[in-house]
Amino acid sequence: MIGTLRRAILLAALPAALLQGCQSAFGPESLQRTHPAYNAAITASVNEQMLQNLVRLRYRDVPFFLEIGSVTATLSVGANAQLGGSVAIGGEDSLSPLAGVAYMDSPTISYAPLRGEDLLKSLLSPLQLESILVLTQSGWRISRVFGLCFERINDVRNAPTASGPTPDTEPDYRSFNRLLDALNSLQTRGQIEVGAQREGGDAGIIVKLTANDGDSSRGLDEVRMLLGIESDGNQFSLNTNFLEAAANQWTVRTRSLSSLLYYLSQNVETPYAHQSAGLVTVTEARGGGVFDWGATPAGRLFQVRSGPERPHGAYIATFYRGHWFWIEDSDLESKSTFMLLRQLFDLQAGQSTVQGPTLTLPVGR
């Protein structure tokens, strides 16, 4: 009987002991466990949404963006205990404690659609030269930033017909590739600088080129030749007004965020069955045959693969129209370009006012 009483006392104290032991599952330790998991899930979801919108544009479907407004996670734990016993005739009674612990993580996620006048203006407005300056001074190569953000520099065109739905015929881009190669060589030698200059109270952006050897001199001469610059100057200001072009200026037309999304979407590989069915436009090369978008400035920096089976080890993958589309994890050029696109989107459209209803979903286990 004394043994039975001791078991009862032990059982009474067991819930408190269990709850006290579960304290380590909350507080700082719960933050260490849940924060990385939610961070990874949100990052993967936003990346997949961007990739799927690029695929949608390739099929001339309407893109759509959902913003994750908030994530609220409620952690709870409970303990229970009960006695289980048996009575033996002519023997000793037995009493066995039974205990259990229940742990629950109940997240609630709120979504809001990005839409409305503010977002539309952000998508259709040309990228600001100041934003391009920030990117070039933040470690991004000039050839990548210029190759994506500039649709035209002087009379050198960077596939302007690719700034919308896929064109029927090959765009004009070859001279722009040569220009980017020359600028890339100069930057590798440390002979090009992009910076801000203030004159007469007005801020401007300048490109300064220098040449210290024969190779860089030839690169500088090629830049002048391609851009139609006859002067021997090596410092040029960037101007967006083609009606006021000057001798020592680079007159540029920047892409909008919408046209940049379209430009990158041209490099989404599509199944032959979809091409045959007329679901996507197949661009014709000038010499006949199918044009290879991988030869354009954007195509040299970005490629989305496709296939009927889910890819293994992809960086990002999305399922659309019965096929998988993905960026290879080993394709560092495409991953870098995708990262730059995300930064430009956040810079240009990330601060837009969210309009419309908010969808709040409790996520079950």
N, C-alpha and C positions, 0 to 999 in steps of 0.2 A: 504493500500500500504506500509505503514511503517512497519507493521508486516511482510509482505512478504519480504521486504528488510532485515530485521533482520534474518529471516530464511535463506536467501541466504548467509549472512555473516557467520552465524553459520555453515552452510553446508561447506563453503570453509575452515573453520578451523578444521572441523571434521577429515579429514584424518590424519593431523599432530597429533591431540590428540590421535587418535586410535593407530598410530605407536608408539607414546611416551609411551602409556600404555602397548604396547606389548614388550617394551624393557626388562621387567622383565622376559619374556619368553626365553631370550637369556642370554649369559654370564654365571655367576656362577649358576643361577637357572637352565639353560638348562643342565649344567654338572651334577647337582644333579639329574635331571630327567632321562637323557639318559645313563649315565655311569653305574649305577647299572643294568639297563635293558640289555644293551649290555653284561655286565660281566656275568649275569645270563644266557643269551642265548648262549654265547660262551662256558661257562662251561658245560652246558647241552649237547651241540652238541658234544664236544670233548669226554665227558663221554659216550654218546650213541655210538659214533664211536668205542671206545675201546671195549664196550660190544658187539657190533655187530661183531667185528673182532674175539672175543672169540667164538661167536656162529658159525661164518664161519669156524673156525678151527675144531670145533666139527663135522661139516659136511664135512670136508676135502675140503672146498672151499678156494680160495685164499684170504688172508686178504689184505687190502689196507688202507693206511693212507693219508688223506689230511690235510695239514697244513694251518691254517688261517693266511695268510701273513699280511693283514692289513684290517682295517675297517675305512672308511672315511664317516662321516656323515655331510651333508650339510643342515643347517637349514635356512629357508627363511620365510618371512611374507610379506603380502601385504594388503593394504587397498584401498577400493574404495568407492566413494560417488556419488550420483546423486540426482537430484530434480524430484519430482513427484508432479504435480499440476492439478488443475481443475479451469475452468472459469465458473462462475455462471452468467446467464443473470439476471441483476437487483439485484444481491447480491454481496457478498464479495468473491474475488478470494481466493483460498487456495493453499499453497505451502508446501509440506511435504518432509523433507530430508530422503534419504535412504542411508544406509552405510553398509559395510560388511568388514570382515577381513578374509584373507586366510592364513593358517599356514601349512607349508610343511616340512617334515623330509625326506631327500633323502640319505639313506646310500648306499655305494658302498663297496663290500666285495671282497677281492682277495684270491683265493685258489691256493695252489701249492702242487703237489703230493710229498710225501716223498718216494724217491726211489734212486737207484743208488748204486754204490760200497760202499760208506761210510755207508749208512744205512744198507746194507746187512752185512757188517763186524760188525757193532754195534749189530745187531740182533743175529748173530751167534757166536760172541766172548763170552767166559765165563765171567760172572760177576766178577769184580775185588774185591779182598779181602778188599782193601781200601774202596770201596763203601759199602761193608757189614759192615765194622767197623763203618763208618759214620752213618749208619742206626741204629745200636745197641746203639750208643751213642747219638742218637737223640730222644730217648723216645720209640722206638719200642721194644717190647718184643723179647728176644732172640729166644724163641720157634717159633714165627711167622717168623722172618727173616731166621733162620736156616731151618725151615720147608718148606720154599718156595725156598730159594736160593741154598741150598746144595742138591746135588743129591746123595752124598755119603760122609760119614765120616769113615775113616778106612775101615772096612768090613761091616759097617752098611749102608744099601741102602734105599734110599727114592724114591721108585717107579721109577727107572731109565727108564723103558720101557714106562712110561707116558710122556717122554720128546719129543715125536713125536706124530704122529697120533694114535688114540685110539688103544691099543693093544687088541688082541683076548682073552688073558688070564690074570688072576689076577697078579698084580705086587708084588714085594717084598717090604714091607713097615712096617711090624708089629714091628720089633725091633727098627726102627727109631722112631715110636710113643712112645715106652718106653723110649728111650733116650731123646726125647723132654719133656716128662712128668717129668723126673728126673731133667733136666736142668731148667724147669719152676719152680719146687719146690725150687731149690737152689736160683734162682733169686728172688722168693717171699721172701725168708729169707735174701736176700742181701748177699749171699755167692758165687756169681759168678761175675767176672769182665772180660770184653773184652777190650783190649787196645793195644796200639802200644809200641814197645820196640826197641831201637836202640843198636845194638851190632856190633862192628867192622866196623862201617860205613854203615852197611846194616840195613834197617828198617824191622821189622817183626811184626806180630800180634800174641798176646798171649791170652790164656784163663786161668784165675786163679780161682781155686775152693778152698773154705775153708769149714771146718766143725766144728761147735761149740756144737752140741748136737747129740743125738742118731739118730734122724730122718735124719738130714743132712748128718751124717756119712754114713747111709745106702744109701742115694741118691748118695753120692760121690762114694761109693763102686759099685753101680749099673752102674754108668757112666764108671768106670774103667773096669768092667766086660763086658759091651756091646761093648766097643771099643777095648777090648783085651789088655789092658794096665796092665802089671804085676808090675810095679814099684809103690812105695808109694808117688811119687811126686804129687803135686797139681797145678803145673804150666806147661802149654803145649803151644807149638808154632804151628801155623797153616801153613801147607805146602801143595802145590798143586801137588807135584811131587811124584807119587806113586812108582817110581823107587828108591827113596832115603828116604824111610820111616825110622824113628828113634823111639826109645823107648818112649821118652817124647814129641812126636809130634802127632797132629791130622792131618792126611793126608786127604785132602778134595777135592772133585770135585764140582765146582760151576756150576750151570745151566747157560746157555745163556739166553738172553731175549726171544729168540724164543722158547726155551724149557720150560721156565716158562709160556709163553702164552699157549703153548700146555697143560702143566700140569694143569693149571687152567681151560682150556676148557673142560677137562674131567668131570668137575662138572657142566656142562650145562645140565639141565634136558631136555629131548627130548620127543616129543609126541609118544605114542605107535604106531600110524599109520606110522610114519617115521621109527621107528625101524623095523616094520613088512615089510616095503617096501625096507629095506636094504639101507636106506639113511644115516644111522649112524651105527657104529660098536657097538655091544652089547657085553661087556666083560664078559667072563665066570668065575665064582668063582671056587676056587680049589675044593671045596666040591660039585660042581654042582650048577646050577641055575645062576642067574644074579648077577654079582659082584656089590657091593655097593661102589661107589667111595667116598661116604661121610665118609668112614672109614679111608681114607688115610690122611696124614698130611695136604695136601692142602684141602681135602674135609671137614676136621673138621673146616676149616677157611673160606671156600668160597662155595657159592651155588647160582646157577642161576635157577630160576623157569620158567615154560612155561605154556601156556594155549591158548585157541582159542580166548578169550576175552581180551580186553585191561584192564590191572590191575588198580585198584584204589589205590592211595597213594603209588605207587612204588617209590623207590629211583631213579632208572634208568630203562627205558623200551625201547625196540626196536622191530620192526616188521620185521620178516624174514621168508621166505618160508611159508607164510600164517598163522603164529602163532606169538604170543607175547612171548618175553623172558624178564625177569626182575629180579632185586634184590630188595627184600623187604626192605622198609624203616626201619622196626623194626629189621632187621637182622644186628646187629652192627658188628658182626664178619666179615661178607662178605663186609660190607662197609669199614671197616678198611683195609681188605686185598686189596680191589679195590684201595683204596687210596695209599697203599704201592706200588702196581703195577704201578700206574700213576707216582709216584716218581721215581721208578726204570727206567721206560721208558724215562722220561725226563732226568734222569742222564746218561743213557746209549746211547739213540738214539736221544734225543732232540736237540743235537748240530750238527747233521749230516747236510751236505750240501744238500740243496734242489735242485734237478735237474729236468729238464723238463719244460713244458710250465706252465704259470700261468693263471688261469681262473679268470677273473674279471667280477662280476655280479652286475649290478645296481638292487637294491631291490625296487620293486614298493610298493605302499601303499596297 
